[in-house]
Amino acid sequence: MTCADITTVKKAVKLAIEKKYPFYAYSLPGTTAVHMALSIESTPHDKPDGHTPGFIMAPFITGDYKPLFIKEELPIYSEKEIRILEKLQSRCIQNMPVPNIVTTYEEYRAGAEKLLETIKQGEIKKAVYSRTSEYKSRAIDAAPQWFDTITRTYPSAFSFLVSVPGITTWMGATPELLLQYADETVRTMALAATKARSESREWSKKEDEEQQIVTRYIKEQFRKAGIEPDISPREEYPAGPVTHLCNKIAAKGETFQKARELLKLMHPTPAVCGEPAEKAAAIITRLEKHDRRYYSGYLGPVKSDGSFSLFVNLRSMELFSERAQLYAGGGYTADSDIRSEWQETGHKITTLLSCIDKKDEYYNR
């Protein structure tokens, strides 16, 4: 797809929000080029068929929030599409999304203590515990400029802005590839453990174990799908103000059907859920006071040739008329420290806050 310049994209985003049409805009890692398209007639609940281009957005766990597929019906290239968009009739949306609850430290600590007890009793090996924060602002109105800033600030991430009026609007810059398929090759990464890039310390035993759990899990899912993975040496992977441990994983000569089967097996990974996945998901869903909605689900573009690039919905926020709701999580093992994990989620939240607010005192609250 030919990309529009950012000025055109910002105009299109503003009009799409005002006229209440589903749309998506994104830039792939390693580039600031933005792809954008709107869905004019289709329902966002249609399922992708492997031949229709568009954008997938799936929740952490299917419940009240369902997988969405926004078809590419009006791709944005130039002012020509802006004029088409200006002539479209505004849609009437009755239901407006409601913000999530905000997690206090006391609530977070209470849940984390129960989670640690569960891990130490041997019920699960690892679980990812998340929290929410909020930034009061006319977030929807600011979305075009915030998205521009995010794509320029984090070119190594997958930057995205996705809106389905009446359901949800999300924006973020995620460092984590869930699964990519193109030219008969599947690619992913085992990404886990977090420390501030300013820290000079060595990685801890807990962080090393956390990342190894994710790597083992992905290797197992590849083999369940009948795919033998090629795993690269572990490296440090920078993501804005933090860095992670990462193994890149790939396999060549695979079919689209195998890639789809692997996707079903992989989500959710221990990097956003835990191990074993089903039991960990049940425990964290019970302990977290908020519904994750689309946070820690996955999203990304699909093409007409069957190729796709799907990323984990991390370092992200849900946008509302008068606030932005930010989400962040941290991996717990038996060696985790609750205060340290709370601070780690704060570092992750700063990834986006640094783009939308420069007040240092806000980050340190």
C-alpha positions as CSV (number, residue, x, y, z in Angstrom):
1,M,0.0,0.0,0.0
2,T,1.3,3.5,-0.8
3,C,1.5,5.6,2.3
4,A,0.0,9.0,2.8
5,D,2.0,11.8,4.3
6,I,1.4,12.4,8.0
7,T,-0.4,15.7,7.4
8,T,-3.0,13.9,5.2
9,V,-3.2,11.1,7.8
10,K,-4.0,13.5,10.6
11,K,-6.7,15.1,8.6
12,A,-8.2,11.7,7.8
13,V,-8.1,10.6,11.4
14,K,-9.8,13.8,12.6
15,L,-12.6,13.4,10.0
16,A,-13.0,9.7,10.7
17,I,-13.4,10.4,14.4
18,E,-15.9,13.3,13.7
19,K,-18.0,11.2,11.3
20,K,-17.7,8.0,13.4
21,Y,-16.3,5.6,10.9
22,P,-14.1,2.6,11.9
23,F,-10.5,3.1,10.8
24,Y,-7.0,2.0,11.5
25,A,-3.6,3.7,11.1
26,Y,-0.2,2.1,11.8
27,S,3.5,2.2,11.1
28,L,5.6,-1.0,11.1
29,P,8.8,-1.3,13.1
30,G,11.8,0.3,11.5
31,T,9.8,3.0,9.7
32,T,7.7,6.1,10.3
33,A,5.6,5.5,7.1
34,V,1.9,5.4,8.1
35,H,-0.7,3.2,6.5
36,M,-4.3,4.1,7.0
37,A,-7.7,2.9,5.8
38,L,-11.4,3.2,6.8
39,S,-14.3,0.8,6.7
40,I,-17.3,2.5,5.2
41,E,-20.0,-0.2,4.9
42,S,-18.8,-3.4,6.6
43,T,-19.4,-4.4,10.1
44,P,-16.2,-4.7,12.2
45,H,-17.4,-8.1,13.5
46,D,-16.8,-9.8,10.1
47,K,-14.1,-12.4,10.3
48,P,-11.0,-12.2,8.1
49,D,-11.0,-14.7,5.3
50,G,-7.3,-14.6,4.3
51,H,-8.0,-12.7,1.1
52,T,-9.6,-9.4,2.2
53,P,-7.1,-6.7,3.3
54,G,-7.8,-5.0,6.6
55,F,-6.8,-4.9,10.3
56,I,-7.4,-7.4,13.1
57,M,-7.9,-6.4,16.7
58,A,-8.4,-9.3,19.2
59,P,-9.0,-9.1,23.0
60,F,-7.0,-10.7,25.7
61,I,-9.7,-13.2,26.3
62,T,-13.0,-13.3,24.3
63,G,-15.8,-12.3,26.6
64,D,-17.7,-9.0,26.6
65,Y,-15.2,-7.8,24.0
66,K,-15.1,-9.6,20.7
67,P,-12.5,-9.9,18.0
68,L,-12.8,-7.0,15.4
69,F,-11.8,-7.0,11.7
70,I,-11.8,-3.6,10.0
71,K,-11.9,-4.0,6.3
72,E,-9.8,-1.8,4.0
73,E,-12.6,-0.1,2.1
74,L,-11.2,3.5,1.8
75,P,-7.4,3.5,2.0
76,I,-5.9,6.9,2.5
77,Y,-3.3,8.0,0.0
78,S,-3.7,11.7,-0.7
79,E,-6.1,14.7,-0.6
80,K,-8.3,12.9,-3.1
81,E,-9.4,10.5,-0.3
82,I,-9.8,13.4,2.1
83,R,-12.4,15.0,-0.2
84,I,-14.2,11.6,-0.4
85,L,-14.2,11.4,3.4
86,E,-15.5,15.0,3.7
87,K,-18.6,14.1,1.6
88,L,-19.5,11.0,3.6
89,Q,-22.5,11.3,5.9
90,S,-21.8,11.2,9.6
91,R,-22.9,8.0,11.4
92,C,-25.1,8.0,14.5
93,I,-23.6,5.9,17.3
94,Q,-25.8,5.5,20.4
95,N,-23.5,3.6,22.8
96,M,-20.4,5.3,24.0
97,P,-17.5,3.3,25.6
98,V,-17.1,3.7,29.3
99,P,-13.6,4.2,31.0
100,N,-12.2,1.4,33.1
101,I,-11.5,1.7,36.8
102,V,-8.1,3.1,37.9
103,T,-5.9,0.8,40.0
104,T,-4.6,2.2,43.3
105,Y,-1.3,0.9,44.8
106,E,-3.3,-0.6,47.7
107,E,-5.5,-2.5,45.3
108,Y,-2.6,-3.6,43.2
109,R,-0.6,-4.8,46.3
110,A,-3.6,-6.8,47.7
111,G,-4.1,-8.7,44.4
112,A,-0.3,-9.2,43.9
113,E,0.1,-10.7,47.4
114,K,-2.6,-13.3,46.6
115,L,-1.0,-13.9,43.2
116,L,2.5,-14.5,44.8
117,E,0.9,-16.9,47.3
118,T,-0.6,-18.9,44.5
119,I,2.7,-19.1,42.7
120,K,4.7,-20.1,45.8
121,Q,2.1,-22.9,46.4
122,G,3.0,-24.3,43.0
123,E,-0.4,-23.8,41.3
124,I,1.3,-21.8,38.5
125,K,4.9,-20.9,37.6
126,K,4.3,-17.4,36.3
127,A,1.5,-14.9,35.9
128,V,1.4,-11.4,34.4
129,Y,-0.5,-9.0,36.7
130,S,-1.7,-5.7,35.1
131,R,-2.9,-2.3,36.3
132,T,-4.6,0.8,34.8
133,S,-3.8,4.5,35.1
134,E,-5.4,7.5,33.5
135,Y,-4.5,10.8,32.0
136,K,-7.2,13.5,32.0
137,S,-7.4,15.2,28.6
138,R,-9.6,15.5,25.6
139,A,-7.9,12.4,24.3
140,I,-10.1,11.7,21.3
141,D,-9.5,15.2,20.0
142,A,-5.8,14.9,20.6
143,A,-5.5,11.5,18.9
144,P,-4.2,12.8,15.5
145,Q,-1.3,14.7,17.1
146,W,-0.5,12.1,19.7
147,F,-0.3,9.4,17.0
148,D,2.1,11.6,15.0
149,T,4.3,12.1,18.0
150,I,4.3,8.4,18.9
151,T,5.3,7.2,15.4
152,R,8.2,9.7,15.3
153,T,9.3,8.9,18.9
154,Y,9.3,5.1,18.7
155,P,10.2,4.1,15.1
156,S,11.4,0.7,16.3
157,A,7.9,-0.2,17.6
158,F,4.6,-1.0,16.0
159,S,2.7,2.2,16.4
160,F,-1.1,2.1,15.9
161,L,-4.3,4.0,16.3
162,V,-7.5,2.0,15.9
163,S,-11.1,3.1,16.3
164,V,-14.4,1.3,16.1
165,P,-17.0,3.9,17.2
166,G,-19.3,2.7,19.9
167,I,-16.9,0.0,20.9
168,T,-13.4,1.2,21.5
169,T,-10.5,3.4,20.4
170,W,-6.9,2.4,21.1
171,M,-3.4,3.9,20.5
172,G,0.0,2.6,21.3
173,A,3.6,1.7,20.4
174,T,4.2,-2.0,21.1
175,P,7.6,-3.6,20.9
176,E,6.3,-7.2,20.8
177,L,5.6,-9.2,17.6
178,L,3.2,-12.0,18.2
179,L,3.3,-13.6,14.8
180,Q,4.2,-12.5,11.3
181,Y,3.6,-14.5,8.1
182,A,5.0,-13.6,4.7
183,D,6.8,-15.5,1.9
184,E,6.1,-18.8,3.5
185,T,8.0,-17.8,6.7
186,V,6.6,-17.3,10.2
187,R,8.4,-15.1,12.6
188,T,7.9,-14.2,16.3
189,M,9.9,-13.2,19.4
190,A,10.1,-14.4,23.0
191,L,10.1,-11.0,24.8
192,A,10.0,-10.7,28.6
193,A,11.7,-9.1,31.6
194,T,12.0,-5.4,31.9
195,K,14.5,-2.8,33.3
196,A,15.0,0.9,32.8
197,R,17.5,1.6,30.1
198,S,19.3,3.9,32.6
199,E,20.0,1.0,34.9
200,S,23.5,-0.5,34.6
201,R,22.8,-3.6,36.7
202,E,22.9,-7.2,35.5
203,W,19.7,-9.1,34.8
204,S,18.3,-10.8,37.8
205,K,17.6,-14.5,38.2
206,K,13.9,-13.7,38.3
207,E,14.1,-11.8,35.0
208,D,16.2,-14.5,33.4
209,E,13.7,-17.2,34.4
210,E,10.7,-15.0,33.2
211,Q,12.2,-14.8,29.7
212,Q,13.1,-18.4,29.5
213,I,9.5,-19.4,30.4
214,V,8.3,-17.5,27.4
215,T,10.9,-18.9,25.0
216,R,10.1,-22.5,26.1
217,Y,6.4,-21.9,25.7
218,I,6.7,-20.5,22.1
219,K,9.0,-23.4,21.1
220,E,6.4,-25.9,22.4
221,Q,3.6,-24.2,20.4
222,F,5.7,-24.3,17.2
223,R,6.2,-28.0,17.6
224,K,2.5,-28.6,18.4
225,A,1.8,-27.0,15.1
226,G,4.3,-29.3,13.4
227,I,6.9,-26.5,12.9
228,E,10.5,-26.7,13.9
229,P,11.6,-23.3,15.1
230,D,15.0,-21.6,14.5
231,I,15.8,-19.7,17.7
232,S,18.3,-16.8,17.6
233,P,20.7,-16.1,20.5
234,R,19.2,-14.0,23.3
235,E,19.7,-10.3,23.1
236,E,18.7,-7.1,24.8
237,Y,15.8,-5.4,23.0
238,P,15.3,-1.6,23.7
239,A,11.8,-0.2,23.8
240,G,11.7,3.5,24.6
241,P,12.7,4.1,28.3
242,V,13.0,0.4,29.0
243,T,14.8,-2.7,27.7
244,H,13.8,-6.4,27.6
245,L,15.4,-9.8,27.0
246,C,14.5,-11.3,23.6
247,N,15.0,-14.4,21.4
248,K,13.9,-14.0,17.8
249,I,12.2,-17.1,16.4
250,A,11.5,-18.1,12.8
251,A,10.6,-21.0,10.5
252,K,10.7,-21.1,6.7
253,G,8.7,-23.1,4.2
254,E,5.4,-23.0,6.1
255,T,1.8,-22.7,4.7
256,F,-0.8,-20.1,5.5
257,Q,-2.9,-22.8,7.2
258,K,0.0,-23.7,9.5
259,A,0.6,-20.1,10.4
260,R,-3.1,-19.7,11.3
261,E,-2.9,-22.8,13.5
262,L,0.2,-21.5,15.2
263,L,-1.5,-18.2,15.9
264,K,-4.4,-20.0,17.7
265,L,-1.9,-22.0,19.8
266,M,0.3,-19.0,20.8
267,H,-2.2,-16.5,22.1
268,P,-2.0,-15.6,25.0
269,T,1.7,-16.2,25.6
270,P,3.3,-16.3,29.1
271,A,4.6,-12.8,28.3
272,V,1.1,-11.4,28.8
273,C,-0.7,-14.2,30.7
274,G,1.3,-16.9,32.5
275,E,2.2,-20.6,32.7
276,P,0.2,-22.8,32.5
277,A,-1.8,-20.3,30.3
278,E,-5.3,-21.5,31.0
279,K,-4.9,-21.6,34.8
280,A,-2.9,-18.4,34.9
281,A,-5.6,-16.6,32.9
282,A,-8.3,-17.7,35.3
283,I,-6.4,-16.5,38.3
284,I,-5.4,-13.1,37.0
285,T,-8.9,-12.5,35.6
286,R,-10.2,-13.1,39.1
287,L,-7.6,-10.9,40.9
288,E,-7.5,-7.9,38.5
289,K,-10.3,-5.5,39.3
290,H,-10.4,-4.2,35.8
291,D,-11.4,-6.0,32.5
292,R,-8.3,-6.0,30.2
293,R,-10.5,-5.5,27.2
294,Y,-8.1,-5.3,24.2
295,Y,-5.0,-4.8,26.3
296,S,-2.6,-7.7,25.9
297,G,-4.7,-9.0,23.0
298,Y,-3.2,-8.7,19.5
299,L,-3.7,-6.5,16.5
300,G,-2.2,-5.7,13.1
301,P,-2.7,-5.7,9.3
302,V,-3.6,-8.6,7.1
303,K,-3.1,-8.5,3.3
304,S,-4.9,-9.9,0.3
305,D,-2.1,-12.5,-0.3
306,G,-2.7,-14.0,3.2
307,S,0.3,-12.4,4.8
308,F,-0.1,-10.7,8.2
309,S,1.8,-8.9,10.9
310,L,0.3,-9.2,14.3
311,F,1.6,-7.5,17.5
312,V,0.7,-7.8,21.1
313,N,-1.3,-4.9,22.4
314,L,1.2,-3.5,24.9
315,R,2.4,0.1,25.7
316,S,-1.1,1.2,24.9
317,M,-4.0,3.3,26.0
318,E,-7.7,3.4,25.4
319,L,-9.0,6.9,24.4
320,F,-12.2,8.6,25.6
321,S,-13.6,12.0,25.2
322,E,-12.1,13.4,28.4
323,R,-9.3,10.9,29.4
324,A,-6.8,8.4,28.2
325,Q,-6.8,5.1,30.1
326,L,-3.3,3.5,30.2
327,Y,-2.6,-0.2,30.8
328,A,0.6,-1.9,31.9
329,G,1.6,-5.3,33.3
330,G,4.5,-7.1,34.8
331,G,5.5,-10.8,35.1
332,Y,5.4,-12.4,38.5
333,T,7.4,-15.5,39.5
334,A,8.1,-16.7,43.0
335,D,11.0,-14.3,43.3
336,S,9.0,-11.1,42.4
337,D,8.9,-8.0,44.6
338,I,5.6,-6.2,44.6
339,R,7.0,-2.6,44.9
340,S,9.5,-3.3,42.1
341,E,6.8,-4.7,39.8
342,W,4.7,-1.6,40.5
343,Q,7.6,0.6,39.5
344,E,8.2,-1.5,36.4
345,T,4.7,-0.9,35.2
346,G,5.3,2.8,35.8
347,H,8.3,2.7,33.5
348,K,6.1,1.1,30.8
349,I,3.3,3.7,31.2
350,T,5.9,6.4,30.8
351,T,6.6,5.1,27.2
352,L,3.4,6.8,26.1
353,L,3.1,9.5,28.7
354,S,6.4,10.9,27.5
355,C,4.7,11.6,24.1
356,I,1.6,13.3,25.5
357,D,2.7,15.1,28.6
358,K,6.1,16.5,29.5
359,K,5.4,17.1,33.2
360,D,8.0,15.2,35.1
361,E,6.1,15.3,38.4
362,Y,3.3,13.3,36.7
363,Y,5.6,10.4,35.9
364,N,6.9,10.2,39.5
365,R,3.5,10.0,41.2
